[in-house]
Amino acid sequence: MTEKYLIWDWATTVRTDLASGPLGADLAKQGFASNVEVSQVDTKYEICSNDDCAILSAVNATIFSHLMDRSVDEIEKMVTATPG
């Protein structure tokens, strides 16, 4: 889970086109993924799927909820498939 998050975070930090598009804003607009359990923890959100959990800010939790069930390879392909 940590590796997936770091790949996504690094990619959207380095490539603003990903953050404002397919791996950022586009996913945020969809709200939380329906297959993920969501609970508020203070000012952040805990998202859980298949016994893997992460506590993130609202925006990051919303976006990452769509990626957490994907494999590392899938996320890497999503990052490299979109020309920068």
mmCIF file of the N, C-alpha and C atoms, coordinates in Angstrom:
data_MODEL
# 
_entry.id   MODEL 
# 
loop_
_atom_site.group_PDB 
_atom_site.id 
_atom_site.type_symbol 
_atom_site.label_atom_id 
_atom_site.label_alt_id 
_atom_site.label_comp_id 
_atom_site.label_asym_id 
_atom_site.label_entity_id 
_atom_site.label_seq_id 
_atom_site.pdbx_PDB_ins_code 
_atom_site.Cartn_x 
_atom_site.Cartn_y 
_atom_site.Cartn_z 
_atom_site.occupancy 
_atom_site.B_iso_or_equiv 
_atom_site.pdbx_formal_charge 
_atom_site.auth_seq_id 
_atom_site.auth_comp_id 
_atom_site.auth_asym_id 
_atom_site.auth_atom_id 
_atom_site.pdbx_PDB_model_num 
ATOM 1   N N  . MET A 1 1  ? 0.824   -1.188 0.000   1.00 0.00 ? 1  MET A N  1 
ATOM 2   C CA . MET A 1 1  ? 0.000   0.000  0.000   1.00 0.00 ? 1  MET A CA 1 
ATOM 3   C C  . MET A 1 1  ? 0.871   1.255  0.000   1.00 0.00 ? 1  MET A C  1 
ATOM 4   N N  . THR A 1 2  ? 1.906   1.249  0.798   1.00 0.00 ? 2  THR A N  1 
ATOM 5   C CA . THR A 1 2  ? 2.783   2.419  0.880   1.00 0.00 ? 2  THR A CA 1 
ATOM 6   C C  . THR A 1 2  ? 3.434   2.713  -0.464  1.00 0.00 ? 2  THR A C  1 
ATOM 7   N N  . GLU A 1 3  ? 3.885   1.666  -1.143  1.00 0.00 ? 3  GLU A N  1 
ATOM 8   C CA . GLU A 1 3  ? 4.524   1.855  -2.448  1.00 0.00 ? 3  GLU A CA 1 
ATOM 9   C C  . GLU A 1 3  ? 3.542   2.465  -3.451  1.00 0.00 ? 3  GLU A C  1 
ATOM 10  N N  . LYS A 1 4  ? 2.306   2.004  -3.440  1.00 0.00 ? 4  LYS A N  1 
ATOM 11  C CA . LYS A 1 4  ? 1.285   2.549  -4.347  1.00 0.00 ? 4  LYS A CA 1 
ATOM 12  C C  . LYS A 1 4  ? 1.070   4.034  -4.072  1.00 0.00 ? 4  LYS A C  1 
ATOM 13  N N  . TYR A 1 5  ? 0.949   4.369  -2.787  1.00 0.00 ? 5  TYR A N  1 
ATOM 14  C CA . TYR A 1 5  ? 0.729   5.767  -2.422  1.00 0.00 ? 5  TYR A CA 1 
ATOM 15  C C  . TYR A 1 5  ? 1.910   6.637  -2.848  1.00 0.00 ? 5  TYR A C  1 
ATOM 16  N N  . LEU A 1 6  ? 3.117   6.168  -2.593  1.00 0.00 ? 6  LEU A N  1 
ATOM 17  C CA . LEU A 1 6  ? 4.298   6.963  -2.936  1.00 0.00 ? 6  LEU A CA 1 
ATOM 18  C C  . LEU A 1 6  ? 4.439   7.162  -4.444  1.00 0.00 ? 6  LEU A C  1 
ATOM 19  N N  . ILE A 1 7  ? 4.126   6.137  -5.227  1.00 0.00 ? 7  ILE A N  1 
ATOM 20  C CA . ILE A 1 7  ? 4.171   6.278  -6.695  1.00 0.00 ? 7  ILE A CA 1 
ATOM 21  C C  . ILE A 1 7  ? 3.167   7.329  -7.134  1.00 0.00 ? 7  ILE A C  1 
ATOM 22  N N  . TRP A 1 8  ? 1.942   7.215  -6.633  1.00 0.00 ? 8  TRP A N  1 
ATOM 23  C CA . TRP A 1 8  ? 0.896   8.180  -7.000  1.00 0.00 ? 8  TRP A CA 1 
ATOM 24  C C  . TRP A 1 8  ? 1.262   9.591  -6.537  1.00 0.00 ? 8  TRP A C  1 
ATOM 25  N N  . ASP A 1 9  ? 1.709   9.723  -5.300  1.00 0.00 ? 9  ASP A N  1 
ATOM 26  C CA . ASP A 1 9  ? 2.036   11.038 -4.751  1.00 0.00 ? 9  ASP A CA 1 
ATOM 27  C C  . ASP A 1 9  ? 3.185   11.685 -5.521  1.00 0.00 ? 9  ASP A C  1 
ATOM 28  N N  . TRP A 1 10 ? 4.224   10.913 -5.785  1.00 0.00 ? 10 TRP A N  1 
ATOM 29  C CA . TRP A 1 10 ? 5.367   11.439 -6.535  1.00 0.00 ? 10 TRP A CA 1 
ATOM 30  C C  . TRP A 1 10 ? 4.937   11.860 -7.939  1.00 0.00 ? 10 TRP A C  1 
ATOM 31  N N  . ALA A 1 11 ? 4.190   11.004 -8.613  1.00 0.00 ? 11 ALA A N  1 
ATOM 32  C CA . ALA A 1 11 ? 3.779   11.291 -9.994  1.00 0.00 ? 11 ALA A CA 1 
ATOM 33  C C  . ALA A 1 11 ? 2.930   12.548 -10.080 1.00 0.00 ? 11 ALA A C  1 
ATOM 34  N N  . THR A 1 12 ? 1.996   12.717 -9.151  1.00 0.00 ? 12 THR A N  1 
ATOM 35  C CA . THR A 1 12 ? 1.117   13.887 -9.213  1.00 0.00 ? 12 THR A CA 1 
ATOM 36  C C  . THR A 1 12 ? 1.799   15.150 -8.698  1.00 0.00 ? 12 THR A C  1 
ATOM 37  N N  . THR A 1 13 ? 2.873   14.997 -7.946  1.00 0.00 ? 13 THR A N  1 
ATOM 38  C CA . THR A 1 13 ? 3.655   16.161 -7.527  1.00 0.00 ? 13 THR A CA 1 
ATOM 39  C C  . THR A 1 13 ? 4.536   16.645 -8.671  1.00 0.00 ? 13 THR A C  1 
ATOM 40  N N  . VAL A 1 14 ? 5.166   15.717 -9.356  1.00 0.00 ? 14 VAL A N  1 
ATOM 41  C CA . VAL A 1 14 ? 6.077   16.051 -10.448 1.00 0.00 ? 14 VAL A CA 1 
ATOM 42  C C  . VAL A 1 14 ? 5.318   16.465 -11.709 1.00 0.00 ? 14 VAL A C  1 
ATOM 43  N N  . ARG A 1 15 ? 4.186   15.829 -11.941 1.00 0.00 ? 15 ARG A N  1 
ATOM 44  C CA . ARG A 1 15 ? 3.438   16.081 -13.174 1.00 0.00 ? 15 ARG A CA 1 
ATOM 45  C C  . ARG A 1 15 ? 2.074   16.678 -12.844 1.00 0.00 ? 15 ARG A C  1 
ATOM 46  N N  . THR A 1 16 ? 1.984   17.970 -12.928 1.00 0.00 ? 16 THR A N  1 
ATOM 47  C CA . THR A 1 16 ? 0.725   18.645 -12.601 1.00 0.00 ? 16 THR A CA 1 
ATOM 48  C C  . THR A 1 16 ? -0.392  18.261 -13.557 1.00 0.00 ? 16 THR A C  1 
ATOM 49  N N  . ASP A 1 17 ? -0.056  17.811 -14.769 1.00 0.00 ? 17 ASP A N  1 
ATOM 50  C CA . ASP A 1 17 ? -1.088  17.358 -15.701 1.00 0.00 ? 17 ASP A CA 1 
ATOM 51  C C  . ASP A 1 17 ? -1.811  16.127 -15.164 1.00 0.00 ? 17 ASP A C  1 
ATOM 52  N N  . LEU A 1 18 ? -1.110  15.281 -14.420 1.00 0.00 ? 18 LEU A N  1 
ATOM 53  C CA . LEU A 1 18 ? -1.752  14.122 -13.800 1.00 0.00 ? 18 LEU A CA 1 
ATOM 54  C C  . LEU A 1 18 ? -2.607  14.551 -12.614 1.00 0.00 ? 18 LEU A C  1 
ATOM 55  N N  . ALA A 1 19 ? -2.101  15.490 -11.819 1.00 0.00 ? 19 ALA A N  1 
ATOM 56  C CA . ALA A 1 19 ? -2.840  15.966 -10.646 1.00 0.00 ? 19 ALA A CA 1 
ATOM 57  C C  . ALA A 1 19 ? -4.120  16.692 -11.043 1.00 0.00 ? 19 ALA A C  1 
ATOM 58  N N  . SER A 1 20 ? -4.066  17.444 -12.126 1.00 0.00 ? 20 SER A N  1 
ATOM 59  C CA . SER A 1 20 ? -5.253  18.195 -12.551 1.00 0.00 ? 20 SER A CA 1 
ATOM 60  C C  . SER A 1 20 ? -6.138  17.374 -13.477 1.00 0.00 ? 20 SER A C  1 
ATOM 61  N N  . GLY A 1 21 ? -5.732  16.143 -13.758 1.00 0.00 ? 21 GLY A N  1 
ATOM 62  C CA . GLY A 1 21 ? -6.488  15.307 -14.685 1.00 0.00 ? 21 GLY A CA 1 
ATOM 63  C C  . GLY A 1 21 ? -6.744  13.911 -14.167 1.00 0.00 ? 21 GLY A C  1 
ATOM 64  N N  . PRO A 1 22 ? -6.261  12.884 -14.896 1.00 0.00 ? 22 PRO A N  1 
ATOM 65  C CA . PRO A 1 22 ? -6.682  11.504 -14.664 1.00 0.00 ? 22 PRO A CA 1 
ATOM 66  C C  . PRO A 1 22 ? -6.314  10.889 -13.317 1.00 0.00 ? 22 PRO A C  1 
ATOM 67  N N  . LEU A 1 23 ? -5.266  11.341 -12.677 1.00 0.00 ? 23 LEU A N  1 
ATOM 68  C CA . LEU A 1 23 ? -4.883  10.766 -11.382 1.00 0.00 ? 23 LEU A CA 1 
ATOM 69  C C  . LEU A 1 23 ? -5.094  11.742 -10.235 1.00 0.00 ? 23 LEU A C  1 
ATOM 70  N N  . GLY A 1 24 ? -5.899  12.748 -10.476 1.00 0.00 ? 24 GLY A N  1 
ATOM 71  C CA . GLY A 1 24 ? -6.166  13.751 -9.450  1.00 0.00 ? 24 GLY A CA 1 
ATOM 72  C C  . GLY A 1 24 ? -7.597  14.231 -9.500  1.00 0.00 ? 24 GLY A C  1 
ATOM 73  N N  . ALA A 1 25 ? -7.794  15.374 -10.123 1.00 0.00 ? 25 ALA A N  1 
ATOM 74  C CA . ALA A 1 25 ? -9.107  16.022 -10.141 1.00 0.00 ? 25 ALA A CA 1 
ATOM 75  C C  . ALA A 1 25 ? -10.208 15.122 -10.691 1.00 0.00 ? 25 ALA A C  1 
ATOM 76  N N  . ASP A 1 26 ? -9.902  14.354 -11.737 1.00 0.00 ? 26 ASP A N  1 
ATOM 77  C CA . ASP A 1 26 ? -10.923 13.476 -12.326 1.00 0.00 ? 26 ASP A CA 1 
ATOM 78  C C  . ASP A 1 26 ? -11.425 12.442 -11.315 1.00 0.00 ? 26 ASP A C  1 
ATOM 79  N N  . LEU A 1 27 ? -10.522 11.892 -10.516 1.00 0.00 ? 27 LEU A N  1 
ATOM 80  C CA . LEU A 1 27 ? -10.919 10.912 -9.497  1.00 0.00 ? 27 LEU A CA 1 
ATOM 81  C C  . LEU A 1 27 ? -11.598 11.591 -8.313  1.00 0.00 ? 27 LEU A C  1 
ATOM 82  N N  . ALA A 1 28 ? -11.132 12.765 -7.938  1.00 0.00 ? 28 ALA A N  1 
ATOM 83  C CA . ALA A 1 28 ? -11.731 13.491 -6.811  1.00 0.00 ? 28 ALA A CA 1 
ATOM 84  C C  . ALA A 1 28 ? -13.196 13.813 -7.085  1.00 0.00 ? 28 ALA A C  1 
ATOM 85  N N  . LYS A 1 29 ? -13.509 14.152 -8.323  1.00 0.00 ? 29 LYS A N  1 
ATOM 86  C CA . LYS A 1 29 ? -14.889 14.492 -8.699  1.00 0.00 ? 29 LYS A CA 1 
ATOM 87  C C  . LYS A 1 29 ? -15.842 13.319 -8.517  1.00 0.00 ? 29 LYS A C  1 
ATOM 88  N N  . GLN A 1 30 ? -15.317 12.100 -8.522  1.00 0.00 ? 30 GLN A N  1 
ATOM 89  C CA . GLN A 1 30 ? -16.152 10.901 -8.385  1.00 0.00 ? 30 GLN A CA 1 
ATOM 90  C C  . GLN A 1 30 ? -16.523 10.600 -6.938  1.00 0.00 ? 30 GLN A C  1 
ATOM 91  N N  . GLY A 1 31 ? -15.898 11.289 -5.990  1.00 0.00 ? 31 GLY A N  1 
ATOM 92  C CA . GLY A 1 31 ? -16.121 10.967 -4.582  1.00 0.00 ? 31 GLY A CA 1 
ATOM 93  C C  . GLY A 1 31 ? -15.372 9.691  -4.228  1.00 0.00 ? 31 GLY A C  1 
ATOM 94  N N  . PHE A 1 32 ? -15.604 9.189  -3.029  1.00 0.00 ? 32 PHE A N  1 
ATOM 95  C CA . PHE A 1 32 ? -14.918 7.971  -2.588  1.00 0.00 ? 32 PHE A CA 1 
ATOM 96  C C  . PHE A 1 32 ? -15.346 6.777  -3.434  1.00 0.00 ? 32 PHE A C  1 
ATOM 97  N N  . ALA A 1 33 ? -14.426 5.861  -3.690  1.00 0.00 ? 33 ALA A N  1 
ATOM 98  C CA . ALA A 1 33 ? -14.747 4.622  -4.403  1.00 0.00 ? 33 ALA A CA 1 
ATOM 99  C C  . ALA A 1 33 ? -15.768 3.840  -3.582  1.00 0.00 ? 33 ALA A C  1 
ATOM 100 N N  . SER A 1 34 ? -16.729 3.241  -4.256  1.00 0.00 ? 34 SER A N  1 
ATOM 101 C CA . SER A 1 34 ? -17.830 2.566  -3.560  1.00 0.00 ? 34 SER A CA 1 
ATOM 102 C C  . SER A 1 34 ? -17.393 1.312  -2.810  1.00 0.00 ? 34 SER A C  1 
ATOM 103 N N  . ASN A 1 35 ? -16.287 0.712  -3.190  1.00 0.00 ? 35 ASN A N  1 
ATOM 104 C CA . ASN A 1 35 ? -15.837 -0.527 -2.548  1.00 0.00 ? 35 ASN A CA 1 
ATOM 105 C C  . ASN A 1 35 ? -14.911 -0.292 -1.356  1.00 0.00 ? 35 ASN A C  1 
ATOM 106 N N  . VAL A 1 36 ? -14.757 0.964  -0.947  1.00 0.00 ? 36 VAL A N  1 
ATOM 107 C CA . VAL A 1 36 ? -13.841 1.323  0.133   1.00 0.00 ? 36 VAL A CA 1 
ATOM 108 C C  . VAL A 1 36 ? -14.636 1.789  1.349   1.00 0.00 ? 36 VAL A C  1 
ATOM 109 N N  . GLU A 1 37 ? -14.235 1.302  2.530   1.00 0.00 ? 37 GLU A N  1 
ATOM 110 C CA . GLU A 1 37 ? -14.847 1.765  3.773   1.00 0.00 ? 37 GLU A CA 1 
ATOM 111 C C  . GLU A 1 37 ? -14.191 3.079  4.171   1.00 0.00 ? 37 GLU A C  1 
ATOM 112 N N  . VAL A 1 38 ? -15.019 4.056  4.527   1.00 0.00 ? 38 VAL A N  1 
ATOM 113 C CA . VAL A 1 38 ? -14.516 5.394  4.848   1.00 0.00 ? 38 VAL A CA 1 
ATOM 114 C C  . VAL A 1 38 ? -15.003 5.800  6.228   1.00 0.00 ? 38 VAL A C  1 
ATOM 115 N N  . SER A 1 39 ? -14.089 6.306  7.056   1.00 0.00 ? 39 SER A N  1 
ATOM 116 C CA . SER A 1 39 ? -14.491 6.858  8.346   1.00 0.00 ? 39 SER A CA 1 
ATOM 117 C C  . SER A 1 39 ? -13.627 8.080  8.641   1.00 0.00 ? 39 SER A C  1 
ATOM 118 N N  . GLN A 1 40 ? -14.232 9.052  9.307   1.00 0.00 ? 40 GLN A N  1 
ATOM 119 C CA . GLN A 1 40 ? -13.502 10.274 9.630   1.00 0.00 ? 40 GLN A CA 1 
ATOM 120 C C  . GLN A 1 40 ? -12.709 10.065 10.912  1.00 0.00 ? 40 GLN A C  1 
ATOM 121 N N  . VAL A 1 41 ? -11.452 10.512 10.895  1.00 0.00 ? 41 VAL A N  1 
ATOM 122 C CA . VAL A 1 41 ? -10.561 10.441 12.051  1.00 0.00 ? 41 VAL A CA 1 
ATOM 123 C C  . VAL A 1 41 ? -10.024 11.849 12.259  1.00 0.00 ? 41 VAL A C  1 
ATOM 124 N N  . ASP A 1 42 ? -10.564 12.537 13.252  1.00 0.00 ? 42 ASP A N  1 
ATOM 125 C CA . ASP A 1 42 ? -10.226 13.944 13.485  1.00 0.00 ? 42 ASP A CA 1 
ATOM 126 C C  . ASP A 1 42 ? -10.478 14.744 12.209  1.00 0.00 ? 42 ASP A C  1 
ATOM 127 N N  . THR A 1 43 ? -9.444  15.339 11.651  1.00 0.00 ? 43 THR A N  1 
ATOM 128 C CA . THR A 1 43 ? -9.615  16.156 10.442  1.00 0.00 ? 43 THR A CA 1 
ATOM 129 C C  . THR A 1 43 ? -9.250  15.389 9.172   1.00 0.00 ? 43 THR A C  1 
ATOM 130 N N  . LYS A 1 44 ? -8.979  14.102 9.306   1.00 0.00 ? 44 LYS A N  1 
ATOM 131 C CA . LYS A 1 44 ? -8.577  13.277 8.160   1.00 0.00 ? 44 LYS A CA 1 
ATOM 132 C C  . LYS A 1 44 ? -9.587  12.155 7.947   1.00 0.00 ? 44 LYS A C  1 
ATOM 133 N N  . TYR A 1 45 ? -9.325  11.313 6.958   1.00 0.00 ? 45 TYR A N  1 
ATOM 134 C CA . TYR A 1 45 ? -10.207 10.191 6.657   1.00 0.00 ? 45 TYR A CA 1 
ATOM 135 C C  . TYR A 1 45 ? -9.408  8.901  6.601   1.00 0.00 ? 45 TYR A C  1 
ATOM 136 N N  . GLU A 1 46 ? -9.976  7.850  7.201   1.00 0.00 ? 46 GLU A N  1 
ATOM 137 C CA . GLU A 1 46 ? -9.386  6.527  7.088   1.00 0.00 ? 46 GLU A CA 1 
ATOM 138 C C  . GLU A 1 46 ? -10.127 5.798  5.979   1.00 0.00 ? 46 GLU A C  1 
ATOM 139 N N  . ILE A 1 47 ? -9.379  5.288  5.018   1.00 0.00 ? 47 ILE A N  1 
ATOM 140 C CA . ILE A 1 47 ? -9.975  4.501  3.942   1.00 0.00 ? 47 ILE A CA 1 
ATOM 141 C C  . ILE A 1 47 ? -9.418  3.090  4.050   1.00 0.00 ? 47 ILE A C  1 
ATOM 142 N N  . CYS A 1 48 ? -10.302 2.095  3.940   1.00 0.00 ? 48 CYS A N  1 
ATOM 143 C CA . CYS A 1 48 ? -9.891  0.700  4.083   1.00 0.00 ? 48 CYS A CA 1 
ATOM 144 C C  . CYS A 1 48 ? -10.494 -0.147 2.973   1.00 0.00 ? 48 CYS A C  1 
ATOM 145 N N  . SER A 1 49 ? -9.682  -1.070 2.477   1.00 0.00 ? 49 SER A N  1 
ATOM 146 C CA . SER A 1 49 ? -10.128 -2.032 1.479   1.00 0.00 ? 49 SER A CA 1 
ATOM 147 C C  . SER A 1 49 ? -9.260  -3.273 1.604   1.00 0.00 ? 49 SER A C  1 
ATOM 148 N N  . ASN A 1 50 ? -9.896  -4.426 1.688   1.00 0.00 ? 50 ASN A N  1 
ATOM 149 C CA . ASN A 1 50 ? -9.159  -5.695 1.780   1.00 0.00 ? 50 ASN A CA 1 
ATOM 150 C C  . ASN A 1 50 ? -8.106  -5.678 2.889   1.00 0.00 ? 50 ASN A C  1 
ATOM 151 N N  . ASP A 1 51 ? -8.476  -5.208 4.050   1.00 0.00 ? 51 ASP A N  1 
ATOM 152 C CA . ASP A 1 51 ? -7.605  -5.155 5.234   1.00 0.00 ? 51 ASP A CA 1 
ATOM 153 C C  . ASP A 1 51 ? -6.426  -4.199 5.111   1.00 0.00 ? 51 ASP A C  1 
ATOM 154 N N  . ASP A 1 52 ? -6.374  -3.406 4.064   1.00 0.00 ? 52 ASP A N  1 
ATOM 155 C CA . ASP A 1 52 ? -5.366  -2.354 3.926   1.00 0.00 ? 52 ASP A CA 1 
ATOM 156 C C  . ASP A 1 52 ? -6.032  -1.021 4.218   1.00 0.00 ? 52 ASP A C  1 
ATOM 157 N N  . CYS A 1 53 ? -5.397  -0.208 5.047   1.00 0.00 ? 53 CYS A N  1 
ATOM 158 C CA . CYS A 1 53 ? -5.973  1.079  5.423   1.00 0.00 ? 53 CYS A CA 1 
ATOM 159 C C  . CYS A 1 53 ? -4.943  2.196  5.306   1.00 0.00 ? 53 CYS A C  1 
ATOM 160 N N  . ALA A 1 54 ? -5.451  3.393  5.097   1.00 0.00 ? 54 ALA A N  1 
ATOM 161 C CA . ALA A 1 54 ? -4.607  4.586  5.067   1.00 0.00 ? 54 ALA A CA 1 
ATOM 162 C C  . ALA A 1 54 ? -5.395  5.731  5.683   1.00 0.00 ? 54 ALA A C  1 
ATOM 163 N N  . ILE A 1 55 ? -4.719  6.623  6.371   1.00 0.00 ? 55 ILE A N  1 
ATOM 164 C CA . ILE A 1 55 ? -5.341  7.826  6.917   1.00 0.00 ? 55 ILE A CA 1 
ATOM 165 C C  . ILE A 1 55 ? -4.733  9.010  6.182   1.00 0.00 ? 55 ILE A C  1 
ATOM 166 N N  . LEU A 1 56 ? -5.587  9.726  5.461   1.00 0.00 ? 56 LEU A N  1 
ATOM 167 C CA . LEU A 1 56 ? -5.138  10.804 4.582   1.00 0.00 ? 56 LEU A CA 1 
ATOM 168 C C  . LEU A 1 56 ? -6.064  12.002 4.689   1.00 0.00 ? 56 LEU A C  1 
ATOM 169 N N  . SER A 1 57 ? -5.625  13.115 4.127   1.00 0.00 ? 57 SER A N  1 
ATOM 170 C CA . SER A 1 57 ? -6.498  14.290 4.039   1.00 0.00 ? 57 SER A CA 1 
ATOM 171 C C  . SER A 1 57 ? -7.708  13.931 3.179   1.00 0.00 ? 57 SER A C  1 
ATOM 172 N N  . ALA A 1 58 ? -8.753  14.727 3.266   1.00 0.00 ? 58 ALA A N  1 
ATOM 173 C CA . ALA A 1 58 ? -9.990  14.430 2.540   1.00 0.00 ? 58 ALA A CA 1 
ATOM 174 C C  . ALA A 1 58 ? -9.751  14.269 1.045   1.00 0.00 ? 58 ALA A C  1 
ATOM 175 N N  . VAL A 1 59 ? -9.043  15.202 0.439   1.00 0.00 ? 59 VAL A N  1 
ATOM 176 C CA . VAL A 1 59 ? -8.816  15.140 -1.013  1.00 0.00 ? 59 VAL A CA 1 
ATOM 177 C C  . VAL A 1 59 ? -7.972  13.926 -1.379  1.00 0.00 ? 59 VAL A C  1 
ATOM 178 N N  . ASN A 1 60 ? -6.862  13.718 -0.680  1.00 0.00 ? 60 ASN A N  1 
ATOM 179 C CA . ASN A 1 60 ? -6.006  12.569 -0.988  1.00 0.00 ? 60 ASN A CA 1 
ATOM 180 C C  . ASN A 1 60 ? -6.718  11.250 -0.734  1.00 0.00 ? 60 ASN A C  1 
ATOM 181 N N  . ALA A 1 61 ? -7.509  11.172 0.327   1.00 0.00 ? 61 ALA A N  1 
ATOM 182 C CA . ALA A 1 61 ? -8.255  9.950  0.619   1.00 0.00 ? 61 ALA A CA 1 
ATOM 183 C C  . ALA A 1 61 ? -9.268  9.663  -0.479  1.00 0.00 ? 61 ALA A C  1 
ATOM 184 N N  . THR A 1 62 ? -9.945  10.696 -0.944  1.00 0.00 ? 62 THR A N  1 
ATOM 185 C CA . THR A 1 62 ? -10.933 10.517 -2.012  1.00 0.00 ? 62 THR A CA 1 
ATOM 186 C C  . THR A 1 62 ? -10.262 9.975  -3.269  1.00 0.00 ? 62 THR A C  1 
ATOM 187 N N  . ILE A 1 63 ? -9.175  10.595 -3.670  1.00 0.00 ? 63 ILE A N  1 
ATOM 188 C CA . ILE A 1 63 ? -8.472  10.173 -4.888  1.00 0.00 ? 63 ILE A CA 1 
ATOM 189 C C  . ILE A 1 63 ? -7.865  8.784  -4.708  1.00 0.00 ? 63 ILE A C  1 
ATOM 190 N N  . PHE A 1 64 ? -7.128  8.580  -3.621  1.00 0.00 ? 64 PHE A N  1 
ATOM 191 C CA . PHE A 1 64 ? -6.420  7.315  -3.434  1.00 0.00 ? 64 PHE A CA 1 
ATOM 192 C C  . PHE A 1 64 ? -7.378  6.147  -3.240  1.00 0.00 ? 64 PHE A C  1 
ATOM 193 N N  . SER A 1 65 ? -8.610  6.398  -2.814  1.00 0.00 ? 65 SER A N  1 
ATOM 194 C CA . SER A 1 65 ? -9.585  5.314  -2.665  1.00 0.00 ? 65 SER A CA 1 
ATOM 195 C C  . SER A 1 65 ? -9.823  4.599  -3.997  1.00 0.00 ? 65 SER A C  1 
ATOM 196 N N  . HIS A 1 66 ? -9.619  5.297  -5.095  1.00 0.00 ? 66 HIS A N  1 
ATOM 197 C CA . HIS A 1 66 ? -9.800  4.701  -6.425  1.00 0.00 ? 66 HIS A CA 1 
ATOM 198 C C  . HIS A 1 66 ? -8.565  3.930  -6.888  1.00 0.00 ? 66 HIS A C  1 
ATOM 199 N N  . LEU A 1 67 ? -7.451  4.110  -6.209  1.00 0.00 ? 67 LEU A N  1 
ATOM 200 C CA . LEU A 1 67 ? -6.191  3.489  -6.633  1.00 0.00 ? 67 LEU A CA 1 
ATOM 201 C C  . LEU A 1 67 ? -5.720  2.376  -5.713  1.00 0.00 ? 67 LEU A C  1 
ATOM 202 N N  . MET A 1 68 ? -6.201  2.341  -4.485  1.00 0.00 ? 68 MET A N  1 
ATOM 203 C CA . MET A 1 68 ? -5.629  1.440  -3.493  1.00 0.00 ? 68 MET A CA 1 
ATOM 204 C C  . MET A 1 68 ? -5.805  -0.042 -3.819  1.00 0.00 ? 68 MET A C  1 
ATOM 205 N N  . ASP A 1 69 ? -6.826  -0.411 -4.598  1.00 0.00 ? 69 ASP A N  1 
ATOM 206 C CA . ASP A 1 69 ? -7.017  -1.814 -4.962  1.00 0.00 ? 69 ASP A CA 1 
ATOM 207 C C  . ASP A 1 69 ? -6.276  -2.194 -6.242  1.00 0.00 ? 69 ASP A C  1 
ATOM 208 N N  . ARG A 1 70 ? -5.670  -1.230 -6.885  1.00 0.00 ? 70 ARG A N  1 
ATOM 209 C CA . ARG A 1 70 ? -4.907  -1.517 -8.104  1.00 0.00 ? 70 ARG A CA 1 
ATOM 210 C C  . ARG A 1 70 ? -3.508  -2.002 -7.729  1.00 0.00 ? 70 ARG A C  1 
ATOM 211 N N  . SER A 1 71 ? -2.889  -2.717 -8.629  1.00 0.00 ? 71 SER A N  1 
ATOM 212 C CA . SER A 1 71 ? -1.525  -3.190 -8.373  1.00 0.00 ? 71 SER A CA 1 
ATOM 213 C C  . SER A 1 71 ? -0.530  -2.058 -8.612  1.00 0.00 ? 71 SER A C  1 
ATOM 214 N N  . VAL A 1 72 ? 0.674   -2.244 -8.110  1.00 0.00 ? 72 VAL A N  1 
ATOM 215 C CA . VAL A 1 72 ? 1.746   -1.276 -8.351  1.00 0.00 ? 72 VAL A CA 1 
ATOM 216 C C  . VAL A 1 72 ? 1.957   -1.126 -9.854  1.00 0.00 ? 72 VAL A C  1 
ATOM 217 N N  . ASP A 1 73 ? 1.970   -2.244 -10.570 1.00 0.00 ? 73 ASP A N  1 
ATOM 218 C CA . ASP A 1 73 ? 2.163   -2.197 -12.025 1.00 0.00 ? 73 ASP A CA 1 
ATOM 219 C C  . ASP A 1 73 ? 1.076   -1.383 -12.718 1.00 0.00 ? 73 ASP A C  1 
ATOM 220 N N  . GLU A 1 74 ? -0.178  -1.559 -12.295 1.00 0.00 ? 74 GLU A N  1 
ATOM 221 C CA . GLU A 1 74 ? -1.274  -0.793 -12.897 1.00 0.00 ? 74 GLU A CA 1 
ATOM 222 C C  . GLU A 1 74 ? -1.092  0.707  -12.678 1.00 0.00 ? 74 GLU A C  1 
ATOM 223 N N  . ILE A 1 75 ? -0.729  1.082  -11.466 1.00 0.00 ? 75 ILE A N  1 
ATOM 224 C CA . ILE A 1 75 ? -0.538  2.505  -11.166 1.00 0.00 ? 75 ILE A CA 1 
ATOM 225 C C  . ILE A 1 75 ? 0.633   3.058  -11.968 1.00 0.00 ? 75 ILE A C  1 
ATOM 226 N N  . GLU A 1 76 ? 1.719   2.303  -12.051 1.00 0.00 ? 76 GLU A N  1 
ATOM 227 C CA . GLU A 1 76 ? 2.863   2.754  -12.852 1.00 0.00 ? 76 GLU A CA 1 
ATOM 228 C C  . GLU A 1 76 ? 2.480   2.924  -14.319 1.00 0.00 ? 76 GLU A C  1 
ATOM 229 N N  . LYS A 1 77 ? 1.668   2.016  -14.849 1.00 0.00 ? 77 LYS A N  1 
ATOM 230 C CA . LYS A 1 77 ? 1.216   2.128  -16.242 1.00 0.00 ? 77 LYS A CA 1 
ATOM 231 C C  . LYS A 1 77 ? 0.331   3.352  -16.433 1.00 0.00 ? 77 LYS A C  1 
ATOM 232 N N  . MET A 1 78 ? -0.516  3.641  -15.449 1.00 0.00 ? 78 MET A N  1 
ATOM 233 C CA . MET A 1 78 ? -1.369  4.828  -15.531 1.00 0.00 ? 78 MET A CA 1 
ATOM 234 C C  . MET A 1 78 ? -0.515  6.094  -15.576 1.00 0.00 ? 78 MET A C  1 
ATOM 235 N N  . VAL A 1 79 ? 0.549   6.098  -14.806 1.00 0.00 ? 79 VAL A N  1 
ATOM 236 C CA . VAL A 1 79 ? 1.443   7.260  -14.751 1.00 0.00 ? 79 VAL A CA 1 
ATOM 237 C C  . VAL A 1 79 ? 2.181   7.432  -16.071 1.00 0.00 ? 79 VAL A C  1 
ATOM 238 N N  . THR A 1 80 ? 2.697   6.344  -16.609 1.00 0.00 ? 80 THR A N  1 
ATOM 239 C CA . THR A 1 80 ? 3.510   6.441  -17.822 1.00 0.00 ? 80 THR A CA 1 
ATOM 240 C C  . THR A 1 80 ? 2.684   6.476  -19.101 1.00 0.00 ? 80 THR A C  1 
ATOM 241 N N  . ALA A 1 81 ? 1.423   6.068  -19.047 1.00 0.00 ? 81 ALA A N  1 
ATOM 242 C CA . ALA A 1 81 ? 0.576   6.053  -20.245 1.00 0.00 ? 81 ALA A CA 1 
ATOM 243 C C  . ALA A 1 81 ? 0.144   7.447  -20.666 1.00 0.00 ? 81 ALA A C  1 
ATOM 244 N N  . THR A 1 82 ? 0.137   8.366  -19.725 1.00 0.00 ? 82 THR A N  1 
ATOM 245 C CA . THR A 1 82 ? -0.284  9.732  -20.016 1.00 0.00 ? 82 THR A CA 1 
ATOM 246 C C  . THR A 1 82 ? 0.958   10.558 -20.319 1.00 0.00 ? 82 THR A C  1 
ATOM 247 N N  . PRO A 1 83 ? 1.080   11.025 -21.579 1.00 0.00 ? 83 PRO A N  1 
ATOM 248 C CA . PRO A 1 83 ? 2.279   11.805 -21.916 1.00 0.00 ? 83 PRO A CA 1 
ATOM 249 C C  . PRO A 1 83 ? 2.378   13.082 -21.097 1.00 0.00 ? 83 PRO A C  1 
ATOM 250 N N  . GLY A 1 84 ? 3.586   13.438 -20.681 1.00 0.00 ? 84 GLY A N  1 
ATOM 251 C CA . GLY A 1 84 ? 3.804   14.616 -19.847 1.00 0.00 ? 84 GLY A CA 1 
ATOM 252 C C  . GLY A 1 84 ? 4.268   15.750 -20.594 1.00 0.00 ? 84 GLY A C  1 
# 
